[in-house]
Amino acid sequence: MASITDTPYGRRAVDALKAAVALEPDFPGWLAATLATVAATQPEGSHTLIEGRPGSWEAGLVQRLLAGTVGEDDEYLDSYREVEQ
């Protein structure tokens, strides 16, 4: 398996997470809100974030985190949509 930092976006993601761990008093809440905000940009909502690995334990955990944040059926996803600038 390739390193997560082998891609430019992987390196940026690791750097962003390192900064958040250092600065965010509620890192788990920040991470959940960040994933919810990304999901809100996707046509299929939170399900898009796990479609590449359905049934995997990783996808299951991401799905549980998102369900706890935006609801089982994305009923609270709209509150994470960013206003277009």
N, CA, C and O atoms as CSV, one atom per row, in Angstrom:
chain,resi,resn,atom,element,x,y,z
A,1,MET,N,N,0.844,-1.180,0.000
A,1,MET,CA,C,0.000,0.000,0.000
A,1,MET,C,C,0.893,1.248,0.000
A,1,MET,O,O,1.874,1.313,0.740
A,2,ALA,N,N,0.557,2.203,-0.808
A,2,ALA,CA,C,1.311,3.453,-0.891
A,2,ALA,C,C,1.075,4.296,0.359
A,2,ALA,O,O,0.058,4.164,1.040
A,3,SER,N,N,2.021,5.145,0.631
A,3,SER,CA,C,1.890,6.059,1.769
A,3,SER,C,C,0.815,7.102,1.475
A,3,SER,O,O,0.657,7.529,0.331
A,4,ILE,N,N,0.091,7.504,2.490
A,4,ILE,CA,C,-0.949,8.525,2.339
A,4,ILE,C,C,-0.354,9.823,1.803
A,4,ILE,O,O,-1.043,10.593,1.134
A,5,THR,N,N,0.912,10.066,2.091
A,5,THR,CA,C,1.535,11.323,1.668
A,5,THR,C,C,2.143,11.252,0.273
A,5,THR,O,O,2.822,12.188,-0.150
A,6,ASP,N,N,1.911,10.162,-0.445
A,6,ASP,CA,C,2.419,10.040,-1.819
A,6,ASP,C,C,1.655,10.915,-2.803
A,6,ASP,O,O,2.110,11.123,-3.928
A,7,THR,N,N,0.511,11.425,-2.397
A,7,THR,CA,C,-0.260,12.321,-3.272
A,7,THR,C,C,-0.250,13.721,-2.673
A,7,THR,O,O,-0.152,13.873,-1.455
A,8,PRO,N,N,-0.351,14.742,-3.515
A,8,PRO,CA,C,-0.379,16.111,-2.987
A,8,PRO,C,C,-1.544,16.332,-2.014
A,8,PRO,O,O,-1.378,16.997,-0.991
A,9,TYR,N,N,-2.713,15.781,-2.329
A,9,TYR,CA,C,-3.853,15.981,-1.433
A,9,TYR,C,C,-3.680,15.194,-0.142
A,9,TYR,O,O,-4.164,15.620,0.907
A,10,GLY,N,N,-3.006,14.067,-0.199
A,10,GLY,CA,C,-2.728,13.303,1.017
A,10,GLY,C,C,-1.802,14.069,1.949
A,10,GLY,O,O,-2.024,14.104,3.159
A,11,ARG,N,N,-0.772,14.679,1.392
A,11,ARG,CA,C,0.153,15.487,2.193
A,11,ARG,C,C,-0.588,16.654,2.814
A,11,ARG,O,O,-0.400,16.938,3.998
A,12,ARG,N,N,-1.438,17.349,2.038
A,12,ARG,CA,C,-2.192,18.489,2.580
A,12,ARG,C,C,-3.151,18.027,3.676
A,12,ARG,O,O,-3.324,18.716,4.682
A,13,ALA,N,N,-3.770,16.868,3.486
A,13,ALA,CA,C,-4.693,16.350,4.502
A,13,ALA,C,C,-3.959,16.041,5.800
A,13,ALA,O,O,-4.441,16.383,6.880
A,14,VAL,N,N,-2.809,15.402,5.707
A,14,VAL,CA,C,-2.031,15.089,6.904
A,14,VAL,C,C,-1.610,16.384,7.604
A,14,VAL,O,O,-1.706,16.489,8.827
A,15,ASP,N,N,-1.148,17.359,6.836
A,15,ASP,CA,C,-0.741,18.633,7.432
A,15,ASP,C,C,-1.918,19.331,8.116
A,15,ASP,O,O,-1.767,19.883,9.206
A,16,ALA,N,N,-3.095,19.305,7.471
A,16,ALA,CA,C,-4.279,19.938,8.061
A,16,ALA,C,C,-4.688,19.220,9.352
A,16,ALA,O,O,-5.047,19.870,10.334
A,17,LEU,N,N,-4.638,17.900,9.354
A,17,LEU,CA,C,-4.999,17.149,10.552
A,17,LEU,C,C,-4.004,17.382,11.680
A,17,LEU,O,O,-4.401,17.498,12.839
A,18,LYS,N,N,-2.727,17.450,11.359
A,18,LYS,CA,C,-1.721,17.743,12.390
A,18,LYS,C,C,-1.973,19.108,13.017
A,18,LYS,O,O,-1.881,19.258,14.235
A,19,ALA,N,N,-2.287,20.096,12.199
A,19,ALA,CA,C,-2.576,21.435,12.717
A,19,ALA,C,C,-3.825,21.408,13.593
A,19,ALA,O,O,-3.856,22.027,14.656
A,20,ALA,N,N,-4.843,20.698,13.149
A,20,ALA,CA,C,-6.085,20.632,13.917
A,20,ALA,C,C,-5.881,19.938,15.256
A,20,ALA,O,O,-6.433,20.375,16.267
A,21,VAL,N,N,-5.105,18.873,15.280
A,21,VAL,CA,C,-4.826,18.181,16.536
A,21,VAL,C,C,-4.158,19.141,17.525
A,21,VAL,O,O,-4.448,19.120,18.721
A,22,ALA,N,N,-3.263,19.977,17.006
A,22,ALA,CA,C,-2.534,20.911,17.866
A,22,ALA,C,C,-3.402,22.077,18.330
A,22,ALA,O,O,-3.188,22.615,19.416
A,23,LEU,N,N,-4.380,22.471,17.512
A,23,LEU,CA,C,-5.125,23.704,17.791
A,23,LEU,C,C,-6.569,23.520,18.228
A,23,LEU,O,O,-7.116,24.380,18.919
A,24,GLU,N,N,-7.184,22.435,17.846
A,24,GLU,CA,C,-8.605,22.238,18.134
A,24,GLU,C,C,-8.805,21.625,19.515
A,24,GLU,O,O,-8.310,20.527,19.771
A,25,PRO,N,N,-9.522,22.310,20.418
A,25,PRO,CA,C,-9.777,21.716,21.729
A,25,PRO,C,C,-10.705,20.507,21.643
A,25,PRO,O,O,-10.657,19.627,22.503
A,26,ASP,N,N,-11.550,20.459,20.613
A,26,ASP,CA,C,-12.460,19.324,20.409
A,26,ASP,C,C,-12.157,18.709,19.049
A,26,ASP,O,O,-12.951,18.824,18.115
A,27,PHE,N,N,-11.003,18.055,18.944
A,27,PHE,CA,C,-10.617,17.477,17.662
A,27,PHE,C,C,-11.652,16.493,17.119
A,27,PHE,O,O,-11.967,16.570,15.931
A,28,PRO,N,N,-12.205,15.567,17.922
A,28,PRO,CA,C,-13.199,14.644,17.367
A,28,PRO,C,C,-14.413,15.377,16.768
A,28,PRO,O,O,-14.904,15.008,15.701
A,29,GLY,N,N,-14.884,16.408,17.460
A,29,GLY,CA,C,-16.014,17.181,16.932
A,29,GLY,C,C,-15.649,17.918,15.661
A,29,GLY,O,O,-16.449,17.992,14.729
A,30,TRP,N,N,-14.440,18.465,15.620
A,30,TRP,CA,C,-13.962,19.159,14.424
A,30,TRP,C,C,-13.877,18.190,13.256
A,30,TRP,O,O,-14.300,18.512,12.145
A,31,LEU,N,N,-13.324,16.991,13.505
A,31,LEU,CA,C,-13.193,15.989,12.445
A,31,LEU,C,C,-14.568,15.568,11.919
A,31,LEU,O,O,-14.767,15.463,10.709
A,32,ALA,N,N,-15.504,15.330,12.820
A,32,ALA,CA,C,-16.856,14.947,12.402
A,32,ALA,C,C,-17.503,16.056,11.582
A,32,ALA,O,O,-18.134,15.780,10.562
A,33,ALA,N,N,-17.355,17.303,12.011
A,33,ALA,CA,C,-17.929,18.431,11.269
A,33,ALA,C,C,-17.249,18.610,9.917
A,33,ALA,O,O,-17.902,18.973,8.938
A,34,THR,N,N,-15.952,18.361,9.854
A,34,THR,CA,C,-15.232,18.463,8.589
A,34,THR,C,C,-15.725,17.420,7.601
A,34,THR,O,O,-15.983,17.739,6.441
A,35,LEU,N,N,-15.859,16.175,8.048
A,35,LEU,CA,C,-16.386,15.133,7.164
A,35,LEU,C,C,-17.820,15.436,6.745
A,35,LEU,O,O,-18.191,15.193,5.596
A,36,ALA,N,N,-18.627,15.962,7.657
A,36,ALA,CA,C,-20.008,16.319,7.331
A,36,ALA,C,C,-20.042,17.440,6.294
A,36,ALA,O,O,-20.885,17.428,5.397
A,37,THR,N,N,-19.138,18.403,6.410
A,37,THR,CA,C,-19.086,19.508,5.456
A,37,THR,C,C,-18.704,18.996,4.069
A,37,THR,O,O,-19.254,19.448,3.064
A,38,VAL,N,N,-17.767,18.058,4.013
A,38,VAL,CA,C,-17.402,17.446,2.730
A,38,VAL,C,C,-18.592,16.662,2.177
A,38,VAL,O,O,-18.913,16.767,0.993
A,39,ALA,N,N,-19.237,15.884,3.028
A,39,ALA,CA,C,-20.403,15.104,2.581
A,39,ALA,C,C,-21.496,15.998,2.024
A,39,ALA,O,O,-22.189,15.625,1.078
A,40,ALA,N,N,-21.651,17.178,2.609
A,40,ALA,CA,C,-22.695,18.104,2.161
A,40,ALA,C,C,-22.438,18.630,0.754
A,40,ALA,O,O,-23.347,19.166,0.121
A,41,THR,N,N,-21.213,18.483,0.258
A,41,THR,CA,C,-20.903,18.930,-1.108
A,41,THR,C,C,-21.162,17.845,-2.147
A,41,THR,O,O,-21.063,18.095,-3.348
A,42,GLN,N,N,-21.491,16.653,-1.690
A,42,GLN,CA,C,-21.638,15.511,-2.589
A,42,GLN,C,C,-23.103,15.245,-2.930
A,42,GLN,O,O,-23.968,15.330,-2.058
A,43,PRO,N,N,-23.385,14.925,-4.189
A,43,PRO,CA,C,-24.779,14.667,-4.583
A,43,PRO,C,C,-25.448,13.549,-3.782
A,43,PRO,O,O,-26.646,13.613,-3.509
A,44,GLU,N,N,-24.685,12.535,-3.408
A,44,GLU,CA,C,-25.244,11.412,-2.648
A,44,GLU,C,C,-25.031,11.566,-1.145
A,44,GLU,O,O,-25.277,10.627,-0.387
A,45,GLY,N,N,-24.580,12.730,-0.711
A,45,GLY,CA,C,-24.403,12.991,0.712
A,45,GLY,C,C,-23.342,12.128,1.351
A,45,GLY,O,O,-22.326,11.818,0.729
A,46,SER,N,N,-23.574,11.741,2.583
A,46,SER,CA,C,-22.560,11.028,3.351
A,46,SER,C,C,-22.228,9.656,2.766
A,46,SER,O,O,-21.135,9.137,2.993
A,47,HIS,N,N,-23.137,9.077,2.032
A,47,HIS,CA,C,-22.892,7.751,1.446
A,47,HIS,C,C,-21.750,7.795,0.431
A,47,HIS,O,O,-21.084,6.785,0.204
A,48,THR,N,N,-21.522,8.950,-0.175
A,48,THR,CA,C,-20.442,9.100,-1.143
A,48,THR,C,C,-19.087,8.852,-0.498
A,48,THR,O,O,-18.181,8.325,-1.144
A,49,LEU,N,N,-18.939,9.222,0.761
A,49,LEU,CA,C,-17.648,9.108,1.424
A,49,LEU,C,C,-17.223,7.666,1.671
A,49,LEU,O,O,-16.044,7.407,1.909
A,50,ILE,N,N,-18.151,6.732,1.620
A,50,ILE,CA,C,-17.802,5.333,1.888
A,50,ILE,C,C,-17.994,4.421,0.680
A,50,ILE,O,O,-17.728,3.222,0.772
A,51,GLU,N,N,-18.439,4.950,-0.426
A,51,GLU,CA,C,-18.782,4.078,-1.549
A,51,GLU,C,C,-17.577,3.345,-2.138
A,51,GLU,O,O,-17.750,2.323,-2.802
A,52,GLY,N,N,-16.378,3.837,-1.913
A,52,GLY,CA,C,-15.194,3.161,-2.428
A,52,GLY,C,C,-14.808,1.908,-1.652
A,52,GLY,O,O,-14.047,1.080,-2.155
A,53,ARG,N,N,-15.319,1.759,-0.442
A,53,ARG,CA,C,-14.980,0.606,0.398
A,53,ARG,C,C,-16.205,0.100,1.156
A,53,ARG,O,O,-16.121,-0.111,2.366
A,54,PRO,N,N,-17.328,-0.100,0.491
A,54,PRO,CA,C,-18.521,-0.537,1.227
A,54,PRO,C,C,-18.273,-1.870,1.924
A,54,PRO,O,O,-17.656,-2.780,1.370
A,55,GLY,N,N,-18.766,-1.957,3.139
A,55,GLY,CA,C,-18.629,-3.193,3.893
A,55,GLY,C,C,-17.325,-3.327,4.659
A,55,GLY,O,O,-17.183,-4.241,5.471
A,56,SER,N,N,-16.371,-2.439,4.419
A,56,SER,CA,C,-15.105,-2.515,5.162
A,56,SER,C,C,-15.306,-1.950,6.559
A,56,SER,O,O,-16.238,-1.185,6.807
A,57,TRP,N,N,-14.423,-2.337,7.461
A,57,TRP,CA,C,-14.527,-1.803,8.821
A,57,TRP,C,C,-14.279,-0.306,8.829
A,57,TRP,O,O,-14.881,0.417,9.623
A,58,GLU,N,N,-13.383,0.179,7.936
A,58,GLU,CA,C,-13.126,1.617,7.869
A,58,GLU,C,C,-14.380,2.379,7.447
A,58,GLU,O,O,-14.734,3.397,8.041
A,59,ALA,N,N,-15.038,1.875,6.421
A,59,ALA,CA,C,-16.268,2.517,5.950
A,59,ALA,C,C,-17.339,2.483,7.028
A,59,ALA,O,O,-18.088,3.445,7.197
A,60,GLY,N,N,-17.413,1.381,7.753
A,60,GLY,CA,C,-18.386,1.271,8.835
A,60,GLY,C,C,-18.179,2.315,9.916
A,60,GLY,O,O,-19.138,2.894,10.426
A,61,LEU,N,N,-16.924,2.552,10.263
A,61,LEU,CA,C,-16.639,3.552,11.292
A,61,LEU,C,C,-16.916,4.970,10.789
A,61,LEU,O,O,-17.453,5.796,11.527
A,62,VAL,N,N,-16.553,5.251,9.542
A,62,VAL,CA,C,-16.857,6.565,8.966
A,62,VAL,C,C,-18.365,6.756,8.904
A,62,VAL,O,O,-18.871,7.832,9.223
A,63,GLN,N,N,-19.082,5.719,8.497
A,63,GLN,CA,C,-20.543,5.797,8.426
A,63,GLN,C,C,-21.150,6.061,9.797
A,63,GLN,O,O,-22.082,6.856,9.915
A,64,ARG,N,N,-20.637,5.410,10.832
A,64,ARG,CA,C,-21.146,5.639,12.196
A,64,ARG,C,C,-20.863,7.065,12.654
A,64,ARG,O,O,-21.721,7.703,13.262
A,65,LEU,N,N,-19.663,7.568,12.364
A,65,LEU,CA,C,-19.319,8.935,12.745
A,65,LEU,C,C,-20.242,9.920,12.048
A,65,LEU,O,O,-20.758,10.844,12.678
A,66,LEU,N,N,-20.453,9.728,10.746
A,66,LEU,CA,C,-21.331,10.636,10.012
A,66,LEU,C,C,-22.780,10.525,10.460
A,66,LEU,O,O,-23.475,11.535,10.568
A,67,ALA,N,N,-23.239,9.316,10.718
A,67,ALA,CA,C,-24.623,9.144,11.176
A,67,ALA,C,C,-24.844,9.846,12.508
A,67,ALA,O,O,-25.915,10.405,12.744
A,68,GLY,N,N,-23.841,9.824,13.379
A,68,GLY,CA,C,-23.951,10.519,14.654
A,68,GLY,C,C,-23.918,12.032,14.496
A,68,GLY,O,O,-24.357,12.763,15.385
A,69,THR,N,N,-23.405,12.496,13.377
A,69,THR,CA,C,-23.269,13.929,13.133
A,69,THR,C,C,-24.407,14.480,12.292
A,69,THR,O,O,-24.965,15.528,12.616
A,70,VAL,N,N,-24.758,13.787,11.216
A,70,VAL,CA,C,-25.774,14.307,10.286
A,70,VAL,C,C,-27.047,13.475,10.252
A,70,VAL,O,O,-27.957,13.771,9.478
A,71,GLY,N,N,-27.123,12.438,11.080
A,71,GLY,CA,C,-28.299,11.586,11.117
A,71,GLY,C,C,-28.146,10.383,10.200
A,71,GLY,O,O,-27.362,10.398,9.250
A,72,GLU,N,N,-28.903,9.351,10.501
A,72,GLU,CA,C,-28.841,8.103,9.728
A,72,GLU,C,C,-29.153,8.311,8.252
A,72,GLU,O,O,-28.571,7.651,7.392
A,73,ASP,N,N,-30.057,9.212,7.963
A,73,ASP,CA,C,-30.464,9.465,6.573
A,73,ASP,C,C,-30.093,10.872,6.126
A,73,ASP,O,O,-30.780,11.466,5.295
A,74,ASP,N,N,-29.012,11.402,6.675
A,74,ASP,CA,C,-28.526,12.744,6.322
A,74,ASP,C,C,-29.545,13.843,6.601
A,74,ASP,O,O,-29.527,14.886,5.948
A,75,GLU,N,N,-30.439,13.613,7.577
A,75,GLU,CA,C,-31.484,14.606,7.828
A,75,GLU,C,C,-30.948,15.939,8.348
A,75,GLU,O,O,-31.640,16.953,8.259
A,76,TYR,N,N,-29.734,15.954,8.887
A,76,TYR,CA,C,-29.141,17.204,9.387
A,76,TYR,C,C,-27.983,17.693,8.507
A,76,TYR,O,O,-27.244,18.600,8.891
A,77,LEU,N,N,-27.835,17.095,7.342
A,77,LEU,CA,C,-26.723,17.428,6.457
A,77,LEU,C,C,-26.787,18.870,5.967
A,77,LEU,O,O,-25.748,19.503,5.782
A,78,ASP,N,N,-27.981,19.391,5.757
A,78,ASP,CA,C,-28.107,20.768,5.254
A,78,ASP,C,C,-27.436,21.786,6.167
A,78,ASP,O,O,-26.981,22.827,5.692
A,79,SER,N,N,-27.366,21.512,7.457
A,79,SER,CA,C,-26.742,22.473,8.366
A,79,SER,C,C,-25.232,22.538,8.170
A,79,SER,O,O,-24.579,23.423,8.724
A,80,TYR,N,N,-24.666,21.618,7.393
A,80,TYR,CA,C,-23.241,21.633,7.119
A,80,TYR,C,C,-22.902,22.153,5.718
A,80,TYR,O,O,-21.733,22.190,5.333
A,81,ARG,N,N,-23.900,22.544,4.978
A,81,ARG,CA,C,-23.648,23.108,3.647
A,81,ARG,C,C,-23.067,24.503,3.800
A,81,ARG,O,O,-23.592,25.336,4.538
A,82,GLU,N,N,-21.989,24.738,3.098
A,82,GLU,CA,C,-21.365,26.057,3.146
A,82,GLU,C,C,-22.067,26.988,2.182
A,82,GLU,O,O,-22.517,26.569,1.116
A,83,VAL,N,N,-22.157,28.227,2.552
A,83,VAL,CA,C,-22.756,29.237,1.680
A,83,VAL,C,C,-21.755,29.521,0.576
A,83,VAL,O,O,-20.583,29.782,0.844
A,84,GLU,N,N,-22.220,29.469,-0.678
A,84,GLU,CA,C,-21.356,29.787,-1.814
A,84,GLU,C,C,-20.906,31.225,-1.742
A,84,GLU,O,O,-21.704,32.117,-1.453
A,85,GLN,N,N,-19.638,31.457,-2.001
A,85,GLN,CA,C,-19.125,32.829,-1.926
A,85,GLN,C,C,-18.810,33.354,-3.297
A,85,GLN,O,O,-18.366,34.494,-3.435
